[in-house]
Amino acid sequence: MTFHKIHILLILLIANFPNCIYSQSDNLIPNYSFEEFNSLPDDVGQGVKCILQWYINVYEGKGDYYHTNSKSKRAGTDKNYFGNQEPHSGRAYAGICISKKFREFLHVKLTNPLIKGKQYKIQIFISCADKKGLSTVNEFNILFSNELFYVPDNVYLKSPPQICFTNINNYDNKEDWIELSTIYTADGTESRLTFGTFLYKENEKEHGEIFGIMKYAHYYVDDISISLVTKDSIINPPAQTNIDKSYLTGETYIFDNVQFETGKSNLLPSSYEELDSLIIYLKNASNVKIRIIGHTDNVGSSVDNMRLSYDRANTVKQYILEREVIDEKSIIIEGKGDTKPILPNDTEESRKKNRRVEISFL
């Protein structure tokens, strides 16, 4: 057989086997883009039977699967029961419903458990279905576990999920894919992931509300990834104007854009640019030592705030250490909790200023 014929044969094989594997070698999520399937969907509610390696870990609700090659107008991508959306990548995506009667979740076993103390970039893409009258939510969560579990209908979690993505204006974009991402420091117990919108209480606040008359929301989900943060993975290279920023020995700087999830130590995406700019500076500096200081507002107990401020400073430390631009002995971390406010904690804007990370150059 000639090379030309082999090349044509390969093209035909790829075209006729749409469930071929898309590679992403450093991603710990198997079938991350939902391209692998048992069968093409021909209706809604077929996620549990169609998608390989994923579970819909609820007692009511089977999840949804959409594929470009589906011959059904209810389960395609250009048109389906809940609207339409082109895949973020590939030819498929999943769908979950969130209602006052039941909630659907996506559950998967990681290819390898997370390593204690290591930092991982977590990224998920969602899009709000555009069928008229559907509701929206303002929060999505990730709950890590070390075993498969099933969530009873609309039962509150006993403790908050490890990761919370929030949008005060609700996740209501029906045209584009929305990126949810964060940097997460592992505790070493994470071998499985569950994604969705959970009901839970934290600091006397209710989470998991559904907004809209119908109290029935549907979201498309695609391209879920968890990858180890390394010295070569500066996530969002800063603009050239920021690369040459220098810091003076003996001075302390407030890193305004370094922000965290509410009540947690997971970095928000808005933090990456400023931290990556610092990393570039540290890479080119010599014999520099730094002190990272975490601060909180006065919401919550002083003991919890002290612990949280230390954990946040440690998250920044680990983010820097993973890039191997400075020795661990050259980084000191402190948590000041709510003991050193720069403004009175009497307005939300003032409290936001007090929730800060400072770095001193020694």
N, C-alpha and C positions, 0 to 999 in steps of 0.2 A: 504494500500500500504506500502511495507517495505521500510526502509531507503535506501537499495541498489537500489530498483527500482526508488525511488525519485531522487537519485543521477544520475542515468543513464538518466532519463527524463530531468533533468536540463542541462546535457551535450548536449543532442539532441536539446533542445530549443536554447541554445547558438549557436550551430553549424548551425541551420537553420534560425536564425534571426541575420544576420551579422550587422544589423544597431542598435545593442544594444548600450547603452550609456556607454562610458568609463568615470570613475569618476576622477575628480581632484578638490577636494572640495574648495581649496583656489584660484582657477583660475577664473578670472572674464570674461573669453571668453567662451561663450556657444559653444558646438560642436567644441571644440578647435582642435581636430584631424580629423575632417571631417568624422567621422564614421557614423553619423546619416544622412539618406538620404530619399528622397521621392521615388526614384527608382534607380536601378543600371544603370550606363551609358553604352551605346552601340556605342557611337561615340564621337568625340570631340565637343566642343561648348555646352556641356550640364550642365555646372556648375550651371547656373542660375535655371534650373529646377530640378536638382538632390539634391543639398546640402541644408539641412535644416538650417534655421536661418541665413544664409549668403546671402548677396546681391552682385551682380556684378553691381556696380553703375555707369555704362557708357551707352551711347546711342547706340554705336556700339561695338559688342563683348559680348559674353555670358559667358566667363570663361570656364574652363575645370574641369572635375571631373574624377578621376581615382580610380578604386577599384580592389582589388585582385580577387574578385568574378565575375568581368565582363567577359562575354563570347566573347567580341569583342577584336580583336587585336589592335583596335584603342583606347581603353579606359581602358586597364588593367594596371597592375603595372610591371609585368615581360616583357610586351611589349605594347607599345602604339604608337600613331601617331608621337609623338615627340621624342621617344626613349624608355628608360626603367629606372626604379628606384624602389627599394624596399621602402615601406613606412618607415618613421622615427620611427613610432610606429603604432600599429593597422594594418588596412588593406586598408587604403585609404589616399589620399591627393588631394589637389586642384592644378590647374595650371593657370597661367596668361600669356598673350601675351603682348609684348611691341613692337610697330612698329611705323614707321614714319606716318602711317595713323590713328592709334588708339592705346589706351592703356587700358588694363583691370586692375581693382582694386577689392580687396576683402573688403567688408564692413560688419560690424556686430555691433549690439547693445550690450553693456556690461551688465552683469547681475546686476551690481550696478554701479552708477557713481563713478568716482574717487573723493577722499576726498581732499579738498584744503590743501596744505602744506604737505601731506603725500607722502612718497616715494614708488615707485612700481618698481619691477623688470619686465622688458618686454623681452620676448624671442620668437624668431621665427626661424624656420629652413627652408632653401631654398636649392635647387639644380638646377644647370643649365642643361636643357634638352640637350641630346647628338646627336640629329639629325644633320647630316652633313650640314654645311653651316650656322647654326643659329648664330645670333649675341649675344653680351653680353652687360651688363650695369655695371657701377661702383658705383651705388647708389640705395638704397631702402629707402622708407620713410614711416612714420606713420603720418597721419593727424587726429587729434581728432576733434570731433564736437559734438553738442548737438542735431542734427537732421539728418535725412537721406537726402543726396543730390546726384545729378548725375553730373558726370564730362563730359563736352562736349569734343569731339575728339581733343586731343592734344592742349588744351587750357592752357595757363600759369596761375599758381596760383597767386592771388593778393598779398599773403604774404607767406613766407616759411613755410613748414610743421614743426610741433613741434619736430619731431625726424628724424634724417638722419643717415643712416648706409652707410659708404663708404669703398671702397677697391680700392686703386690707381691702382692696377693691374687687376681690373675687377673681378666680381663674375663669374668665368669660371670653377669652379670645377664640372665636370660631373660625378664623381664617388661617391662622398660623400655628405652628408648633411652638410651645412654650418650654423653655429649658428650665428644669429644676436641677440645681447642682450645689454641692457643698464639699468641704474637706472634713473628713471624719477620722478621729483617732480611735483605733480599735482597742477593745479590752480583752480580745482573744477568745471570746465565747461565741463569736458570730460565724455560723456555718450555713444559715438559711436566712432568706430575706422575704418579708411580706410587705407589699406596697398597696396603699389605698388611703381612704379617709376614715380614721378611727374615731369612735366616741370615747372620750376620757376627760378627767378633770385634773387641772394643775393649778396650784395656788388659788383654789376656789373659782377658777374660770372654767366654763364649759367649752369643750372643743368638739368639732365635728358637725357644726350646724349646716343645714341645707337652706339655701336662700332661693325664694321663688314660691309662687302659688302652688305649683304641682308637688313640691318637695320630692322631686325625682330628677336626678342629674345623671348624665352619661358622659364619660370621657374616653377618648382614644389614647392609647399608650404605645410608645415605640422607643427603641434604642436605649435600653437600660444598661448602664455600665458601672463597674467598680474596678478601679485600677490603682495600683500602688503608686504613691507619689515618690518620685526619685529625683536625684540631682539634675537629671536631664529634662524634667517635666515642668518647666516654668509654664504655667497654664495659659495665662494671658500676658504675653510680652508687653511691657509698658511702652508708652509712646516715647519716641526718641528724646523729647524735651524733658522727660523725667529720669532718663537713664543716668545723666550726669549729676544728679542731685548729690550733694555732699553733706556730711554731718560733722559737727565740731565736737572734739573731745571735751568732756565736762558738761555738755549740754544734754537736756532732756527734751524729747520731741513727742508730741501727741500724734498718734497715727489715726486720724479722723475716720478714714475709710475702712479700717479694720473692724468689722462688725460680726456678730454671732447670732445664732438662732436664739430666740427668746428663752431665757432660763437655761441655756445649754452652752457647751463650749465648742460647738461645731461652727467653723468659719462659713460665712456667707460669700457668694461669688464676688461681691463688691470689694472684698478684701484682697483679692489676688494681685491686682495691679500694683497697689502700694507695697505689698510685701515682696513682690517680685522685683520691684525697683530697688528695695533695700538689699535683696539678695545679690543683685548685680553690683551694688556698691561694696558689699562685704567681700565679694569675689575678688575685687580689684584692690581692696584695702589690705594693709598688713598690720599684724599685732594689735588688732582692734578687739576690745571686749565690750559687751553690751549687757545691760540689765533690762529685762522685760517686766513691766509692772501692770497687773490687771486691776481694774476698778469696776465697781458696779454702782447702780443707784441704791436707794434705800427700800425698794420694794422687796418684801420677803424678810426672813430672819437674818440677823447679822452673821450668825454661824454659817448659814447656807451661802450668803453672799461672799464671805471670806473664802470658802471652798471654791465657789464658782469663779471668782476672780483669779485664783491660783490656777485652776484648770484651764482658763482661757489663756493666761500667760504661757502655760505649758504647751497648749496647742500651737501658739505662735512659735515657740521654741522648736517643737518637733517639725513644723513646716520648714523652718530654716535649716535644721540639721539634716533633713532628708536631701537637701541640695548639696551637702558636703562642701560648703563654702567657708565654714568656720568650725573650730573645734568645740566640742561640748563644754570643755573646761572654761571656754571664753564667754559662756552665756550664764547669767544669773537670772532666776525668775522669782518674782514676789507677787503675792496677792494682798491687796489692801482692802478688799471688800468695799463697804460703803463709808469707810472712815475718812476718806480724803476727797470729798466732793469739791468741784471747782465752781459750782453754782448751787443755790438752794434747790432742793428736790420738790419744788412746789408746782412745776408744770411739766408736761411730757417733754417739751423741748429741752428744758433744763436737765431732766433725768437722762435724756439721750446723750447730752454732753458729758454727763458723769459716768456713763457706761463707756469706758474708753480703755485703750491700751497705750501706755507710754513706754518709750525706749530711751534709756540713757546710754550715752557713749562714754566709756570709762578710759 
